[in-house]
Amino acid sequence: MSEKLHLTGFSKTELAEFAEKIGEPKYRAKQIFKGLHERRLLSFDEMTDLPKAFREKLNETAVASILKVESRYVSEDGTRRFLMKTPDNFPVETVFIPTENRDTICFSSQSGCPLKCDFCLTAKLGLLRNLTAGEIVEQIIIVLNDVYGTGAETPHGTNLVAMGAGEPFLNFDNLIKSLEIMSDEEGLFIVPNRVTVSTAGIVPKIYEFAKLEKRPNLAISLSAPNDELRDKLMPINKRWNVEELLAAAKEFEKTLRRGERFTFEYVLLGGVNDSEAHARALANLVHKYELQKVKINLIPHNSADPLEYHPPSFRQVERFKNLLESKGVSAYVRRARGRDIYAACGQLAAKDGMNKTVGSSSWQEKTDCLLPTAAAAD
């Protein structure tokens, strides 16, 4: 083997095949899996329950960790942003968001992003490459160990959100494989209903996602109620327009079980898509497609240079939300977290510094009064 294998991205079946290939019994696969995922160990040398000769053999052919933490930033609100690098020197960003009743980890599926959404700082990077399943899983392990200590239990479980850098549905196979590994009860045991995957609208993959037996929650980034505006804000709309996207959302809704819902994410841009006319058009879309199980997450834009957009006023956000609710559409305002460290929605751009002037704390305090609010994993 010329290149060492990153076993963190291996399923139990693949680990069993690997063990056999290096002349070890299959039961070694379970030991390796539990060491990597249940105990969250980042080196084979730490797996002292394994024979020394076996650990040496593992080190010859494989690795437990490949991501390097370059920087770690802590926001005044407790949010943590991790800037990691792959072995080929591409940036990977992961955000930890603590709340009173749960913790959320927002992870990346790609380094950079190819979709060129006009209001998103990550789009300025372009696509660098897809992340492997192991690189996705390792992000979660690194963050949990940083927050709680290696292998320590979390106080109230962990929610995952595929809303970091990249379009998850353009790395579909690695995404699904990583989520299957993380859901194993002998590992991280983060089950699908604690996971939300956000897509900008890769329509064929929405249909494929709907067919999964064990499926995470779905969030669809909409951000405009018509093709003309969405073409400008989200160029992916030129490939799959609003009508095609809403039709896919309707088909997805048909697969939801009792009590399940899905989300439209709507980034509010001051003077661009935040008028009462836009709110009415958005409500009309929901009613046109007879969507009964959708909620709208309203996300006031998180300003950052060189983006020219800005969030609406507090009152305008309130009017937009109230108008949706008056039309019978469930609407929530996403509370921004980690703005001061470039960790908020749309701000991940591999920045290696902090900007204390991003956003407005007084504006944030006002939006906290817009109840009910939606946390990152809602």
N, C-alpha and C positions, 0 to 999 in steps of 0.2 A: 504494500500500500504506500504510494508515493506521498499522498496527502493524508494527514490525520483526520479521522472522522469525528464530527461534533455530535456526541451521543445524546446530548440534551434534546435534539430534534428527532430521536429515534422512538418509534412506537415499541411496545413490549415485544411484538412479533419480530420486528427488525433487530431488537437487542438480542433475542434468542438466536436469530440467524447469525448475528455477529459473534456471539459467544461460541457457537459451534465452529465458525470459521477459524477462530484462533485456538481451537482445541479445548474449549471449556464446556462443562455441562450446561444445559439450558437454564437450570435454576439460577445461574449467575445473572441472567437477564433481570430477574425480579430484584436481586440485590442491587444491581446497578441502578435500576429505575427508582427504587425507593431512596437510594443515596442521593440521586440527582434531584428528585422532585419532592419526596416527603421530607427529607432532611435538608434539602436545598444546599447541597455541598457543591462547591465550584472547582474542586480538584479531587482526583482519585486518591491522592495521598491522605486526604481527610477521612476516607472510608476505611477506618482501621479495623472494621469487622471483616474485611476481606483479607485473604492471605497476602503477605507481602509480595510473593512471586507473581500473583495475579495482578496486583496493583502495578507492578513493574511492567507486566505484559500490556496492561491497558495504556500506560504512558507511552509505550512504543508505537501504538497503533491509533490512539484516539485522544481526544481532549474532552473535558467537561465544560470548559468555558472558553469563549473566543472574544467576547465583547470587553472593551476596556473603557472604564468610566473616565472621561476626560475632565468633566466639570460637574459640579452639583450645586444647585442654587436653591435657597429656601426663601419663600415669600413671607411677607409680614402676616399673611393669613394661614400660614402653615403648609401651603402647597410646596412640593419639591419638584424641580425640573432636573432631569439627568441628561447630560449630553455624553453619549457613548460613541465609540468608533469601532467599526468592523476591522478584521485583520487587513482588508484591502483599503482601509482608511476612509470609509464612507461614514457620514454621521447618522446616528440613531438617537431619537429623542423619546423620552418616556416621562410621564408626569404622574405624581402621586398626589391625590386630593383627599385630605382627611375631613370627615364630618363626624358629628356626635354619634350617629347610629351606624355608620358604615364608612369604609374606605374605598376609594375608587382609583384604579390605575388606568391611565389613558396610554395605550401603547401604539407603536408605529408598525405598519405592515410593509412599508417601503422606505428607502432612503430617498428623501425628496418626494416629489409628486409630479405626474405628467399632465394634470388636468387643467392647469392654468386658470383656475377660478380667480376673478379679477380682484376680489376683496381679501384674498388669503396670502399671507406672507410666505407660507411653505411653497406656494406655486412659483415663487421667484427662483427656487433652487432647481426646478425641473426634476425629471426622474433620474436618479443616480443608479439605483438598481432595486430589484425586489429583495426582501429579506427572506432568509430561509426559515423553516419552521423552528429550528433550534435557536435562531436569533430572536424570533418573536417570544418564545418561551423564556429564554434567558433574561430578557428585559424584566419580566415579572419576578423572576427569582432574585435578580440583583436589587430591585426596589424593595421587595419584602424583607430581604436580609438587611438592607440599609436602615429600614424603618424599625424593624422588630428584633433583629439579630438573626444569625444563621439558624434556620430550622425552627425558630420559635413560632408558636401558634399566634394567629392574628386574633385580636379581642372580639371582633364581631364579623369575621368573614371579609371577603374581598370581592368587589365588583370590578369587571373589566370592561373597557370601552375601546373599540377599535376606531378611534377618532384622532389618533396622532398623525404623524406625517404619512402621506400616501393614500391611495384609493384601495381599500381592502379587497374589493371584488376584482381588481386587476392582478391580485396575487392570491386568487381564490384557493387553490389547492394547498399552498403552504399555510394559509390562514386557517382553513378547516382542520388540517392535520395538527397544527399547534393547539387549537382549541380542544381537540379530542384528547391530546396528551395531557393538557392541563385539567381536564374534567375527571381523570382517573382517580378513583377514591383511594388508591394507594400512593397518590402523588399530591399535587397541589389541591386537587378536589374542588376546583372552581367550576361548578355545574353550568350548563348552558343558560338557565334562566337568570344567572347573575352576569351574563355577558351581553353587551350591545354592540352590534356591528353597524357602522355608518357608511352609507354609499352616496356618492354624488349622482348616481342614476345610471349604473351599468345594467340596463334593462334585462338582457338575457340571464345575467347572474341572479337577479331578483327571483326569476322563475325557478332557477336551479336551487337557490337558497330555500325557497318555499317547500321544496321536496325533501329536505333533510329531515330525518326522523328525530334526531336530537338537535334542535335548532336554537341558536341564540335569538335575542331580540333584534329587531330591525329598526334602524333610523334612516330616513331618506332626506338628504339635503335638498331642499326645494328653492327657497330664497327668492322666488319670483312667481307670480300667478299667471304669467303669459310668456309666450315664446320670444317675443321681441326683447323683453327685458332679460329673460333668462339666457338667451343667446349671448348677450353682452357680459352678464355676470358669471355665467358658468358655460363655457364653450362646449362642454359635453352635450348640451341641449341640442346642438346642431346635428348630433348623431342620433340621439333618442330624445324626441321633443316632449313637451309637457303632456300631450295626449297619450303618447306611448308609455310615459312614466306613470301616469295616473292609472292607466289600464293595468299595468303590472302591479301597482299597489293594490288595486281592487282584487286581482287574482290572489295576491299574497294574503289579503285580509280573509279570504274564504278559507284559508288553511289554519287560521288562528283557532286555538282552543278556548274554551270558556274562561273568561277573565283576562285573556291576553289582549294586548294592544300593540300598535306600532306607532312610530313617530315621524312627523315631518319636522325637519329643522329649518328654521327661517331666520337667516341673519338679517337683522334690521340695520339698514344703511340710511343715515340721515339724509332726507331730501331725495332719495333714490327709489326705495321700495317700501316706504313706511307710511304712506298716506292712507286716509280712510277709504279711498277708492281701491287701493291695493288690498286692504283688509277685506272689503266686500267681495272683491274678485277671488281672493283666497277662500273665503267661506263658500262662495258659489261653486268653486272647484270641488270642494269636499262634498257638497250636496249633489252636484252633477253626477259624481261617480258613486253616490250613495255609500260613502265611507262612514261606517258606524263605530269603528274601533280605532280611530286615529286621534292622536293628540298633537298639538302644535307646540313645539319648543321655540319660543322667541329668544333670539340671541342678539342683544345689542352689540354692535360691532366693536371689536377690540382694536383700537387704533394703534398703528405702529408705522414708523417710517420704513420704506418710502411710499406706503399706501396712502392714497388721498381721501379715502373714505373716513367717516366719523359716525359715532352712534347718534341716534335721535335723542331728543330731550326726554327727560323722565316723563313729562306729561304726554308726549307723543307715543311713547311706549305704552303708557297706561291706556290711552285712547284706542290704540291698535288692538290691544288685548281685550278691552271691554267690548269693542265692536264685534270681534270674533265670538266672544261668549254670548253676546246678544243674538247672534245668529245660530246659536246652539252648537258651537264648535269649542271643544276643550282647548284652552290655551294656557301656557305657563311661561314664565320668564326665567331663562337660565341665568343663574347668578354667576358672574365671572369670577374665576379663581386664578391667582398667580399672574395677574397682569404685570406686576412690577418686575417679574423675572422672565418675561416672554414665554409664559407657560399657558396662557389662556387660548381659547378656541381661535384658530387661524393665525397664531403668532409663532408657531414652531418653525424656525428657519436656521437652526444650528448656530444661533448666536452664542458667542463665548463670553458675553458680558451681560450686565443688568442695566435696565433703564428705569430709574425711579420716577420718571415723569410720564410714563405710559398710563393712559386712562385717567380717571378722576375718582378719588375716594368719595367725594361728596355725592357724585352721581351714583356711585355704587351703593352708598347707604340708602339713597332714595329708592333704588330699584329693589332693595331688599324688602321694601314695604309692599311690593306688588305680589300679593299672595293669591293662590299658592305658587311657590317657586319650584323649580325642577332642578335637581342635582344632576351632575354630569352623566350619571348612568340611567336617568329616567328616560 
